[in-house]
């Protein structure tokens, strides 16, 4: 199987490192793309790729089977659609697009061309989320779910441009945590959000707080690129019989969440060990396995569209759009 990694710097490095490990299990040829020939050659050598491209048209006319697209948000729909219309299976870094229309266009193109398409949402592949979902039954009625991540981040380039991003920090890094909240909470009835642009240098917002009404309980989302606070759980779940709290001290590289601390009925807490995985490797392997076995992709792109719709609902609520 031949894969072209389009965007070999930034988070493309993370994908390329994952392929170096995955090639030990699956027979792959990897190729890199950069419009700068020196950058393309450097990426090829650094990550032991089989070759390089400097023209996206050459990628599309080549015999690669899969395009792994890691580019600015404004290019997702056009470059992704072109890949699928050229007969390539598509892995696309989140978000699925800047607008619902862009996301729907990609899903429709996948259906029309009969190629596989998955948005790369590594948080979806963290087993801590699904173990917490399983344990929620022990809590009885749920009252609140809190999901959050805050950091300092002042990016350069296209991430400062609101039009290219489709917003600010929330649609970029924050959509990971929207995905986690919705996987734990399910469908929401409404959202109330507040957004601020402070000192990160973005045209869009850099700090967001939102409350989700899930019907029987509330969900709270906090995401910021202007608040350096790392030592806290990234998710907490509260119910009538106790709580489930993510243990930040047990996180490992490329795994967003750590073990779980379960407390029931006021008794002592129990640490639930969760398998340590590289979530980026897991999502890529899951997609490639779906090709090998002729099965559905492990994360349906409609879930990525669901996540984007929630981000857009927050933006509408806080006046960003």
Residue pairs with C-beta under 8 A, 6 or more apart in sequence:
1 26
1 27
1 28
1 29
1 65
1 66
1 288
1 291
1 292
2 28
2 29
2 30
2 31
2 50
2 62
2 63
2 64
2 65
2 66
3 19
3 28
3 29
3 30
3 31
3 64
3 65
3 66
3 67
3 68
4 30
4 31
4 32
4 33
4 53
4 59
4 62
4 64
4 66
4 67
4 68
4 88
5 12
5 15
5 16
5 19
5 30
5 31
5 32
5 33
5 49
5 68
5 70
6 12
6 33
6 56
6 59
6 67
6 68
6 69
6 70
6 71
6 79
7 33
7 34
7 69
7 70
7 71
7 93
8 16
8 32
8 33
8 34
8 39
8 40
8 43
8 47
8 70
9 34
9 39
9 43
10 70
11 70
11 93
12 32
12 43
12 70
13 47
14 254
14 280
15 68
15 70
15 280
15 284
16 30
16 32
16 43
16 46
16 47
16 49
17 47
18 278
18 280
18 281
18 284
19 28
19 30
19 47
19 284
20 47
20 48
21 278
21 281
22 28
22 281
22 284
22 285
22 288
23 30
25 285
26 285
26 288
26 289
26 292
28 288
29 50
30 47
30 49
30 50
31 44
31 49
31 50
31 51
31 52
31 53
31 59
31 62
31 64
32 40
32 43
32 44
32 47
32 49
32 51
32 52
32 53
33 40
33 52
33 53
33 54
33 56
33 59
34 40
34 43
34 52
34 54
35 54
35 55
36 54
37 52
37 54
40 52
40 53
40 54
41 52
43 49
43 52
44 50
44 51
44 52
53 59
53 62
56 79
56 82
59 67
59 83
60 82
60 83
60 86
60 88
61 86
64 88
65 88
65 89
65 291
66 88
66 89
66 90
66 91
66 287
66 288
66 291
67 80
67 83
67 88
67 89
67 90
67 91
68 91
68 120
68 284
69 75
69 76
69 79
69 80
69 83
69 90
69 91
69 92
69 93
70 93
71 79
71 93
72 158
72 164
72 165
73 95
73 97
73 98
73 158
73 164
73 165
73 166
73 171
73 172
74 98
74 158
74 163
74 164
74 165
74 166
76 92
76 95
76 96
76 97
76 98
76 102
76 106
77 97
77 98
77 102
77 103
77 105
77 106
80 90
80 92
80 106
80 109
80 117
81 105
81 106
81 109
83 90
84 90
84 106
84 109
84 110
84 113
84 115
84 117
85 109
85 113
87 113
87 115
88 115
89 115
89 116
89 117
89 287
89 291
90 106
90 110
90 115
90 116
90 117
90 118
91 118
91 120
91 284
91 287
92 106
92 117
92 118
92 119
92 120
93 119
93 120
94 119
94 120
94 121
94 175
94 176
94 304
94 307
95 103
95 119
95 166
95 171
95 172
95 175
95 304
95 307
95 308
95 311
96 102
96 103
96 106
96 107
96 119
96 301
96 304
96 305
96 307
96 308
97 103
97 105
97 106
97 166
97 308
98 165
98 166
98 167
98 171
99 166
99 308
99 312
100 305
100 308
100 309
100 312
103 301
103 304
103 305
103 308
104 305
106 117
106 301
107 117
107 301
107 302
107 305
109 117
110 116
110 117
110 301
116 287
116 290
116 291
116 297
117 297
117 301
118 283
118 287
118 290
118 297
118 298
118 299
118 301
119 299
119 301
119 303
119 304
120 280
120 283
120 284
120 287
121 175
121 176
121 179
121 283
121 299
121 303
121 304
121 307
122 176
122 254
122 256
122 279
122 280
122 282
122 283
123 129
123 176
123 177
123 179
123 180
123 256
123 257
123 279
124 179
124 183
124 283
124 299
124 303
125 277
125 279
125 282
125 283
125 286
125 298
125 299
126 255
126 256
126 257
126 277
126 279
127 274
127 275
127 277
128 246
128 255
128 256
128 257
128 258
128 259
128 260
128 274
129 180
129 183
129 184
129 235
129 257
130 183
131 260
131 272
131 274
132 184
132 235
132 237
132 244
132 246
132 260
133 183
133 184
135 244
135 260
135 262
135 272
136 142
136 184
136 237
136 239
136 244
138 241
138 242
138 262
138 264
139 237
139 238
139 239
139 240
139 241
139 242
139 243
139 244
139 264
140 239
140 240
140 241
141 216
141 217
141 239
141 240
142 216
142 217
142 237
142 238
142 239
143 217
143 218
143 238
143 239
143 240
144 217
144 218
144 219
144 220
144 236
144 237
144 238
145 181
145 184
145 185
145 214
145 217
145 218
145 219
145 220
145 235
145 236
145 237
145 238
146 219
146 220
146 222
146 233
146 235
146 236
147 177
147 180
147 181
147 184
147 219
147 220
147 221
147 222
147 234
147 235
148 177
148 220
148 221
148 222
148 223
148 232
148 234
148 235
149 173
149 174
149 176
149 177
149 222
149 223
149 224
149 234
150 222
150 223
150 224
150 227
150 228
150 229
150 230
151 224
151 225
151 227
151 228
151 229
151 230
152 200
152 225
152 226
152 227
152 228
153 169
153 173
153 200
153 206
153 225
154 200
154 201
154 225
155 200
155 201
155 202
155 225
158 164
158 165
159 165
159 172
159 202
160 201
160 202
160 203
161 203
162 168
162 202
162 203
162 204
163 203
165 171
165 172
165 202
165 203
165 204
167 204
167 205
167 311
167 315
167 320
167 321
168 195
168 197
168 202
168 203
168 204
168 205
168 206
168 320
169 200
169 202
169 204
169 205
169 206
169 207
169 208
169 223
169 224
169 225
170 178
170 195
170 204
170 205
170 208
170 223
170 311
170 314
170 315
171 204
171 308
171 311
171 315
173 223
173 225
174 208
174 221
174 223
174 311
175 307
175 308
175 311
176 256
177 221
177 223
177 234
178 221
178 307
178 310
178 311
179 303
179 307
180 234
180 235
180 257
181 212
181 219
181 221
181 235
182 188
182 306
182 307
182 310
184 219
184 235
184 237
185 212
185 214
185 217
185 219
186 214
187 214
188 212
188 213
188 214
188 219
188 310
189 213
189 214
189 215
190 212
190 213
191 210
191 211
191 212
191 213
191 310
191 313
191 314
191 317
192 210
192 211
192 213
192 317
193 208
193 209
193 210
193 211
193 313
193 314
193 315
193 317
193 318
194 208
194 209
194 210
194 318
195 205
195 207
195 208
195 314
195 315
195 318
195 319
195 320
196 205
196 206
196 207
196 208
197 203
197 204
197 205
197 206
197 207
198 206
198 207
198 226
199 206
199 226
200 206
200 225
200 226
202 225
204 320
205 318
205 320
206 224
206 225
206 226
207 223
207 224
207 225
207 226
207 227
208 221
208 222
208 223
208 224
208 314
208 318
209 220
209 221
209 222
210 220
210 221
210 314
210 317
210 318
211 218
211 219
211 220
211 221
212 218
212 219
212 220
212 221
212 310
221 314
230 248
231 248
232 248
233 245
233 246
233 247
233 248
234 246
234 248
234 256
234 257
235 245
235 246
235 257
236 243
236 244
236 245
236 246
237 243
237 244
237 245
241 264
241 265
242 262
242 263
242 264
242 265
242 266
243 262
243 263
244 260
244 261
244 262
244 263
245 260
245 261
245 263
246 257
246 258
246 259
246 260
246 261
247 258
247 259
247 260
247 261
247 271
248 258
249 258
250 258
250 259
251 257
251 258
252 258
252 276
253 278
254 278
254 279
254 280
254 281
255 276
255 277
255 278
255 279
256 279
257 274
258 274
259 271
259 272
259 273
259 274
260 271
260 272
260 274
261 269
261 270
261 271
261 272
262 269
262 270
262 271
262 272
263 269
263 270
264 270
283 298
283 299
286 297
286 298
286 299
287 297
287 298
289 295
289 298
290 296
290 297
290 298
312 321
314 320
315 321
